């Protein structure tokens, strides 16, 4: 493996992607994909998703809403959408999303009906999620909101791997038990290299509509305190308001039904802050890719302009096939590495190649052919790449942190050998 420093020049021209106004689209036609999540159920996450989507619309965005809670969908009720009906299809077999209040939406609940539970194993949940993302005719959107289910399981991992998220919003209520679980959800996104766009405190202070007295039913200020402790933005607090509950049950979200209420205004303020934060985020140079190594079809970008002295050491700014045996990587901090592809195969981190508990390598190097090579290399969300090898192996997810650590380990070994 060869490594060069940040000051080497490169003969390739910068990609046009990095120069596009506002950064590249996360998905075709979609500028930003935003996860709304929390480790804990019952914090009003779906209510926040619906009203935040409508508030983003009010500040000028074109918005879609995907109910990623396949097993417990609630978006159809909150938007007053029909359930138990097959969706309309386009001539090229794309699903036409439902539309209410100008908001495009898709949910498993629209397909199954209110009283028909979706009893599905994990792979089928992933299949439906990919269908909703890949075969729905969203059109041009500024924001696609993904309403995540609670927890840190299959759905979260599937979406983080298959969708290049712009970032995640963590919803919590103010009490300690909610904050502790929301913190776990936040850490899970950080592990997957997903930017935390901010924390929203839901069900904050209740103001009596009769006497005007404030009551902190679930305590107060916990979300803002957590944001300070973890060093992530606090987007705002949503008051506890009975009209939010009533409107949600009747398909009348408060932002659309009572736009001048304190709750609706809080959502608009959060949407304004979120839009500003998204504009200010550094754009990741690379989009999603599925790269045929043999033909070089689908080769990802190589974005010289994304390299900067303070750039991230674990964010690649480009991948390239230097030759049939060498994968080149340039990192945002300017470092360049050339990996022999067999070395990468031997360093596969999957559970078949490395004992999960001890970290001991179980892959026998003698079993790996000298001419082993990738067939395809695909992006996995914002945090990893996945190889499909010509020896049939395809279960290794190479996080960018793992890839960077390999680069440094291989470089150190070269120095020792010299």
Beta strands, then each sheet from edge to edge (+ up, - down):
strand 1: 2-4
strand 2: 30-37
strand 3: 63-67
strand 4: 98-100
strand 5: 103-106
strand 6: 141-147
strand 7: 167-173
strand 8: 196-207
strand 9: 214-215
strand 10: 234-240
strand 11: 290-292
strand 12: 316-323
strand 13: 326-331
strand 14: 336-340
strand 15: 374-380
strand 16: 384-389
strand 17: 397-399
sheet 1: 1+ 14- 13+ 12-
sheet 2: 4+ 5- 3- 6- 2- 7- 8- 9+
sheet 3: 4+ 5- 3- 6- 2- 7- 8- 10-
sheet 4: 11+ 15- 16+ 17-
end
